[in-house]
Amino acid sequence: MFFIGLTSTMKTAFSPERKPHVDERLILELAGGERRALAELYRQTDSAVYGFALSILKDPHAAEDVMHDTYLKILDSAQSYAPMGKPMAWILTIVKNLALMRLRSAKNETELTADQAAGAENSGDFTAEISDRLLLSKVMRLLTDEERQIITLYAVSGLKHREISSVTGLPLSTVLSKYRRSLLKIKKHLEEEHNEK
């Protein structure tokens, strides 16, 4: 029960009242030069793209930059897309690669300042307006980077564990164990909070 509530909170935090669904035809239209398809593709995927970028980068501004770059990359790479019925996995692979490149680049350029580190720790502040979003932010900080990505991909993007394995490059057994471990961490934390009240 607790995860159902958290899942709905996550979906609301990233995308009110819509479950990500990607019409593969839009990518094929982009490949054929139909640029108007990009607007619809954006509408269908923006919350999942942003949420996944944020789960990797932990910085809302950097996640927005990667989100922007993702759609430019999709526009440039649509011709190389091979229809396999998994357009969201293809898109999230682009997000992951761009986010990781950004992390490597930032690491090479400079060390984090105290202000930047504080900003990274508080990257969930965008959820502070609603109590459910505060809970989401608090709970997500309990998780490791990989656990947070797996939970985000499952709850926000609606990917199956096999697809998450493909996107993250982790073995399916690792995805499943990290998913279960994450749920146990979340459950334990929520129970402790409930008992304190």
C-alpha positions, 0 to 999 in steps of 0.5 A, a space after each residue: 500500500 505504501 508504495 502505491 501512494 508513493 508511486 502516485 506521489 511521484 507521478 504527480 510530482 513529475 507529471 500531474 494525471 498522466 502516465 508516460 506513453 510514447 507513440 513510436 510513430 512520432 519518432 518515425 515522423 521526425 526521421 521523415 522530417 516532420 518537425 511538428 512531431 517533436 512537440 507531441 513527443 515532448 508532451 508525451 515524454 517530458 516528465 519522464 525525461 526530466 525525472 530521470 535526468 534529475 535522478 542522475 544529476 540531482 540538480 534541477 537546472 542541470 536536469 533542465 539543460 539535459 532535457 533540452 539537449 535530449 530533444 535536440 539529440 532526438 531530433 538529430 538521431 531520429 533517422 537512426 532509431 530502429 523501431 522495436 516497440 521500445 521508444 521510451 527506452 531509446 529516449 531514456 538511453 539518450 537522457 542517461 548518456 547526456 547526463 553522464 557526459 555532463 557529470 564527467 564534464 563537470 567533474 573534470 572542470 571543477 570541484 564542487 563548491 560548498 554552495 553547489 554541494 548544498 544545492 545538490 543536496 537540496 535538489 528536491 526542494 522543488 517538491 516543497 510546495 505540497 506535503 506529499 512532494 516533501 515526503 517524496 523528496 525526503 524518501 528519495 534522498 534515502 536511496 543510492 543513485 542507482 536505487 533512485 534511478 530504478 524507482 524513478 524509471 519504474 514509477 515515473 516512466 512506467 518501464 518494466 524491470 527488463 527495460 530498466 535493465 536495458 536503460 541502466 546497463 545493470 543486470 536484471 537480477 541487480 535491478 530487481 534486488 535494488 528495487 526490492 531493497 529500495 522498497 524496504 528502505 522506503 517502507 522502514 522510513 515511513 514506518 519510523 516516521 509514522 511511529 514518531 507521530 
